Amino acid sequence: MSLRNSYRVFNCLKSFGSLSSRLNPEKFFITKAPLKYVTTMPSSQVNSHNVFSLSCLNEENFKEIEKKVTFKALKIPTGSLQSLLKGGIKRRAYKRKKFNFVRTGEGNNVHYILLDPEEAEHFENWKECPLLTSNNVQKELVDYEVTLKYEDFDADEILRAILPAEVEVPTAFSRIGHIAHLNLRDEQIPYKNIIGEVMLDKIHGITTVVNKTNEICNQFRVFNMEVIAGENSFITTVREHHCQFELDFSKVYWNPRLSTEHERIVKKVSCGVLFDVFAGIGPFAIPAAKKGCQVYANDLNPDSFKWLQQNRKINKVKDKIECYMMDGRQFITNIVKEKMVNFASQEEDRPMRVHVVMNLPASAVEFLDAFRGLFTGTLPEGDENVPAMSVHCYCFTKKEGAEDDACQMVKHHLGCSNLHLDVHNVRNVAPNKEMMCVSFQMPKETLWEAKEEEHDGQKRGCDSPETSHTSKKPKLEDEVSHVS
Ligand SMILES: C[S@@+](CC[C@H](N)C(=O)[O-])C[C@H]1O[C@@H](n2cnc3c(N)ncnc32)[C@H](O)[C@@H]1O
């Protein structure tokens, strides 16, 4: 069967993206999410005419594609090329990334300038222009045939030509080092391998393509995923805010969409003290330490703990970060408390303010009650030597009334209705799911709350949280460890 015959008979008339280019990972176009984190499939078309639209391709031999495109071209003597280029002929040429609109003709004596089809159509209107006349350019256009191959098309174009018209080409993916992370829709799943294969071919630096298999529902917020193309390799390196992070994407949490949020919080923590209760592999902790902060970073996931230590090492901030592997509640009631008591007794260099970051949006608010009465009986009530404590606590809410919901949750779990809260919408996670960050100064009344007898794990006199405290018993208690 000839290659051309291998194209499906019907034509995908929709114009999609365009041709060319292996992707430069730094220069992808962006959908809703901020630049850098979410990349869209390549789309390099810059002309209004899509002369490269593809007929539907056969899944079996799509890589053997050959498409002949006939351009209208200006035939020019070689000696005139520079002058025409300087004179602005480019604006009439067919422009597309990595596509050369200047072609060399017979014996290097002539050049062809491939024209934008629209310009060619209106050639009569501009053929007498001074630029052409002064350069002795023929006033007749000629046909110039270009043969395009698989390498010339981008992922978007190839996939549009392979997938049935009713199946959308996946538009965005996350990039984690050499891994492209997709979240395919049900109707795209039957084509997952071909989608992965094309991405592997077309996206520079990607050697593994994975698809998210279900919502994150495990304790350590690790994505469940399936390799749909490339190597089964998950250990990778990413960069964020001048820091380098090594991680095993199959075992720890990493989300490039949080990059802006990491930066926002790190900016607030001006070379003071940071307690990171759910630190992951260190995207708050490492840059804060690099800025000169003293950091206490904790994560219950043994793999996060391992990579956190590794990242502390490779970013040369080992002396600035103490790492812990505890349940968040234990970290607050033991480590945060112990360090705060020490700060209060320090004669010199006592920090004025500490920051506490709690990025476990599914349940961080449920850990807030660990601060209630934290200093009661340990430090004199309202001790002025105790540094002020700014908390940044994350949560998920519905879209409607997101700010109010976030505030209510925090107040409820702190048992404190009179509290000034700053609420920041971090990102839209799903159609009706927002990730919010609530920042506030921990009230003294909370830290010195009277300890009443505990009943069923709840303090009497406090509001009772609606959801159960999954954090009350660390699942991996016996694995608690500390490295400084
Ligand atoms: C959403 S991730 C955030 C990680 C990191 N801070 C970031 O911004 O990428 C939440 C982290 O909390 C950890 N975690 C989950 N439950 C925990 C618990 N009970 N105590 C301490 N860490 C926990 C998970 O392992 C995960 O690394």
The ligand as an SDF file (V2000), in Angstrom:
LIG
                    3D

 27 29  0  0  0  0  0  0  0  0999 V2000
    0.1160   18.0610   49.2260 C   0  0  0  0  0  0  0  0  0  0  0  0
    1.6340   17.3850   49.6930 S   0  0  0  0  0  0  0  0  0  0  0  0
    2.5990   18.8760   49.8480 C   0  0  0  0  0  0  0  0  0  0  0  0
    4.0610   18.6520   49.7820 C   0  0  0  0  0  0  0  0  0  0  0  0
    4.8840   19.9350   49.6620 C   0  0  0  0  0  0  0  0  0  0  0  0
    4.7090   20.7860   50.8020 N   0  0  0  0  0  0  0  0  0  0  0  0
    4.5260   20.6710   48.3820 C   0  0  0  0  0  0  0  0  0  0  0  0
    4.1040   21.8210   48.4610 O   0  0  0  0  0  0  0  0  0  0  0  0
    4.7190   20.1190   47.2850 O   0  0  0  0  0  0  0  0  0  0  0  0
    1.3270   16.8920   51.3390 C   0  0  0  0  0  0  0  0  0  0  0  0
    2.4650   16.1450   52.0210 C   0  0  0  0  0  0  0  0  0  0  0  0
    2.0310   15.7800   53.3140 O   0  0  0  0  0  0  0  0  0  0  0  0
    2.5250   14.5010   53.6370 C   0  0  0  0  0  0  0  0  0  0  0  0
    1.6330   13.9180   54.6720 N   0  0  0  0  0  0  0  0  0  0  0  0
    0.4340   13.3220   54.5190 C   0  0  0  0  0  0  0  0  0  0  0  0
   -0.0990   13.0040   55.6940 N   0  0  0  0  0  0  0  0  0  0  0  0
    0.7620   13.4310   56.6390 C   0  0  0  0  0  0  0  0  0  0  0  0
    0.7550   13.4150   58.0490 C   0  0  0  0  0  0  0  0  0  0  0  0
   -0.2520   12.8920   58.7380 N   0  0  0  0  0  0  0  0  0  0  0  0
    1.8100   13.9490   58.6950 N   0  0  0  0  0  0  0  0  0  0  0  0
    2.8470   14.4900   58.0140 C   0  0  0  0  0  0  0  0  0  0  0  0
    2.9260   14.5170   56.6800 N   0  0  0  0  0  0  0  0  0  0  0  0
    1.8820   14.0010   55.9970 C   0  0  0  0  0  0  0  0  0  0  0  0
    2.5100   13.7500   52.3270 C   0  0  0  0  0  0  0  0  0  0  0  0
    3.4430   12.7080   52.3290 O   0  0  0  0  0  0  0  0  0  0  0  0
    2.8710   14.8640   51.3280 C   0  0  0  0  0  0  0  0  0  0  0  0
    4.2430   14.8870   51.0660 O   0  0  0  0  0  0  0  0  0  0  0  0
  1  2  1  0
  2  3  1  0
  2 10  1  0
  3  4  1  0
  4  5  1  0
  5  6  1  0
  5  7  1  0
  7  8  2  0
  7  9  1  0
 10 11  1  0
 11 12  1  0
 11 26  1  0
 12 13  1  0
 13 14  1  0
 13 24  1  0
 14 15  1  0
 14 23  1  0
 15 16  2  0
 16 17  1  0
 17 18  1  0
 17 23  2  0
 18 19  1  0
 18 20  2  0
 20 21  1  0
 21 22  2  0
 22 23  1  0
 24 25  1  0
 24 26  1  0
 26 27  1  0
M  CHG  2   2   1   9  -1
M  END
$$$$
